[in-house]
Amino acid sequence: MKKYILQNLFYSVLIVFGVITITYILTFQIPGDPVKLILGQRADVETVLSVRQELGLNDPVIVQYANYISKTLRLDLGKSYVTNRDVFKTILEKLPATAILAVCAMIIASVLGILFGIISAVKPYSFYDYTSISTALIGISIPQFVLALFLIFIFGSILDLFPVAGYLDNGIIYLILPAISLSLRPMAITARITRTSMTEILNKDYIRTARAKGVSEFSIIIKHALRNAFNPIITSISASLASTLGGVFFIEYIFNWPGIGSLAMDSIMKLDFPMIQGTILFSAVLFVIINLAVDIIYAVIDPKVKLG
Amino acid sequence: MNRLLYPAIKRFKRHKLAVIAFYILFLMILIAIFAGLISPYSPDRQILEFSSKGLFFSPDVIYLNENHGTVIVPVKKIVEEKELSLTIIDFTDNLKEFNKAKIIKDGGEFVSRMHFVLGTDKFGRDILSRLVYGTRISVSVGVISQMIALLIGIMLGSIAGFYRGSTDKLIMWIINVVWSFPSILLVIAITVVLGKGYWQAFVAIGLTSWIDIARITRGQIFSIRESEYIEAARSLGISDFKIIFKHIIPNSISPVIITSTVGLANAVIFEASLSFLGMGVQPPTASWGQMVFDGYKYLITGTNYNLVLFPSIAIMILVFSINMVGDGLRDSLDPKINKF
């Protein structure tokens, strides 16, 4: 077990190294002179030269790259060109808002997704089944920003039930629309996987045996079937974390939610490169860590996972 | 090939929704190709007097033949018709007189009528025409970016699966690294690097969506590589390149096709999202995501909601059809998988 965790940890470190490299290449290759972005187009030559020196832009690429890695490992992601604040600190400040939104969305998505999936699998080709299949298909087909706009239109403008933009400071009601918009896609994917996986298990011989023994239907579904159908469901939930992290950017932007997503969008609009670099790097590393955690949890609850 | 294809088509036809979706998709591709013939007006022509009008807006206009081309003059009311000239009140309530010789007649009448079936946007452009031209962007970005993704994905996937060992480890590392980035953010970052625009959107989306294809190809090749006919081909001295491209890939292609339909649907969503942020195709070229963004401000104030509604529905129909066709393909190409 220890060996398995260590191995995974080592591999994750390798991945993080790759992530840092790609982020570096992407931001290093960005057209335009960062010095001009900081100082404005009309800065005098001397200031430009001194700032270039300060940022290390005169060094050879390989030295800049090495410096970048060592800085990143010390969690020094530079300062924002726009606000001149420390990038890492700014991101950490915005993290709780994003975490609350993403976790709420994932909880809604997992609970409802599994529930709809089970109902569909237990009563196949029924009214419930068709309703949840079509909801799932719509959920997969609708871009998150379009869904968010529809929800704003229906619940915000027409029915006037929920506020359309703002943060928790003003009450928990502000969380509802963004969380729902973010959860529909992972919910749809989870429901589909649950249905497929449960249908397969419910046709197995041991389920028939359990039925023949007179085990109650509820206990068959929850204890016998769901536990065995759980593997692909967990995989799909952890995989849809990626799309949730991606969706956060749009949802936060549209609902004006003060998280990392809004920060990233804002810095992209303003071409604030250290901030763009920081948010991309941060979300990718966060994703690697989440995956590592999922792998380890997987190994703990499922003895079938090959260790070592 | 026909012997294999025929039952697959038969199975596909059993999936009614997939067949309907296939026809819708086919229609959309036709619309994309023949956008110039189908759209009632030019998608870029602005008539500021007709700004933000609702459904079935049909104003009267006069087409004037000026030196630099045809000019459209909106007409509110005809005041007086003389032998040589026509006096009208235009949309800014000014009296104007025109020489009849300069007016292009429409069926014997001096005043023609325009029809904006889906209304107009804030610049007075025809929404229907813009939707029709937007199909071109969505379909082409989807198809071309998936081609890039297929090319990279199949190549890396088959190399990893065929050679295994350290080559496989290296390629899997690349795959896992790219996979760690939230894909939409990576797409945005690449467009920031390459600059905004049409081709950049293709490349950015293509460069991020090859991962699933590479994974699937690798998995397929891992298993096919062990089969006896590959061993036979090897012992006959056929080159690795030929074995991969002539014997392995054709036998592992159906899961790859199914995966790429999912990728296609995602690419359409990505393109719309990019345009929504103003980072995709640049104005005045019409694209659905950008139309949604243009209408977004009106939606909040609760006025002209059709600006958002129609492009959104168009995106949904396209993505939904692609997903349904993908489902149908899954059922027909891989009969082992249960329905749905």
Interface residues (C-beta under 8 A of the other chain):
Chain A: L14 I15 G18 V19 T21 I22 L26 T27 Q29 I30 P31 I133 L137 I138 I140 S141 I142 P143 Q144 F145 V146 L149 F150 I152 F153 G156 S157 I158 V164 R192 R195 T196 T199 E200 A242 S243 L245 G246 G247 V248 F249 F250 Y253 A264 M265 I268 L271 I276 T279 I280 S283 A284 V285 F287 V288 N291
Chain B: W173 I174 N176 V177 V178 W179 S180 F181 P182 S183 I184 L185 L186 I188 A189 I190 V192 V193 G195 A265 I269 A272 S273 F276 L277 M279 V292 Y296 L299 I300 G302 Y305 V308 S312 I315 M316 V319 F320 N323 M324 N338 F340
